[in-house]
Amino acid sequence: MNCKIPFTKDIDFEKKLSEITSISLEHETKVEDGTLKGSFIVSGDFKSHEVSVNKEPFSYILPFEIDLASDVDEDTIEFMIEDFTYEIVDNSILRVNIDFNVIASLKEKEEESEEEEVLFQDASTAFLDKEEERQESTIEPIEEIEGTKEEEEQREEITKESEETIINSIKGDGNEYATYHIHMVSDGESVETICTMYNSNLNILQDYNDLSNITAGDKLIIPKNNE
């Protein structure tokens, strides 16, 4: 049983939002009283003005809840991020779109039937209905940590961060954070140098990216699990 659920939230910035220079997505989940509760954590850096060389950090918690059917075996639940994109709206709002899958088995094994397909369809509908009933956003900003201004004038690393990404089938366990770095390939870079840069390896990159013909400007997904 595999239920795909769309999640969209608008994050209202107090300052003008000219450019997202880097962004990361994390998540945590737990099952409590027949409900899958969790939070997405969206963080990164942004610029208030196009000509500015300074960037400012941001971090927001986006909570969600999914009611589970009584026949779901809670010990078998898997949570998977399938798609993550974002866009800037009206120069002050960051709109994030996250598609995720919830996979689980029934408490009692049955032969293939329509009941297995309906189980999470009902859960998905209940989740969407609950989201539509909320009149105000439940976004909770994380207290911003004061930091010093960057003294470097060269921002080569900033251009290596993607402003949009698609994340396919990345698994995360119940109370485990999963971080997804987005790397924009620059001239002269190879798969080997990128692996070294992120302390990763070729097998991991091949699981989430098409490495058959990478060129400058391509975007690579580099997962990093924090246990």
C-alpha positions, 0 to 999 in steps of 0.5 A: 500500500502506497499513498502519495500525499501533496503538501503545500505551504506559504512561508511569509518572510518579514524581509523582502525575498529577492533570491534563495541562495541555498535551501535544505529539507529535513523531516521527522515523524512519529506515530501517536494515538493512531496518527502519523505526526511529523514536521518538515524543516525548511532552512537555508539562506536568502538575499534581500536585494539582487545586488547584495553580496550578503546572505541571511539565514532562515529556518521554518518548521512546517507541521503535519498530521495524518490519521491512520486507518485502524488496520494499519500495522504501525510498525511497518510504516515508511515515510518517503519524500518523492518531490520537493520544489519551491518558488518565490511569490510577491517578493516576500513569500516562499511557497514550498511544495512537497509530495511524500509517500506513506507506505505500510502493511495491514495488521493481517495479511490478505490476498490482493483486494480493493481494500488495500488500495482504499486504505490510504486513499481514505487517509489521503482524503482526510489529510487534505480535508483537514488542511483545507479547514485550517484558516491560518498557517501553522508555520512556526519560525525557528528562532534565528541565530545571530551571526557575523557577516560574510567577509568573502566577496566571492560566492562561488558556492552560492551559485552551486546551490539549485533554486529548484529540485526534484527528489525521488524516492528518498527514504527516512525512518521514523525519528530520523532526520534526512537532509538533501543537498542540491548541488549545481555542477560547475565547469571542470567538476566531475562526479569524483570531485563532487563525491569528495566535496560531500563525503559521498560515493558514486553508488549513492549518487547513482541511486538518485541521479542520472550520471550518464552525461552530466554537464555544467549547470546540471543539478544533483541530489546528494542525500545525507542521513543524520542518525 
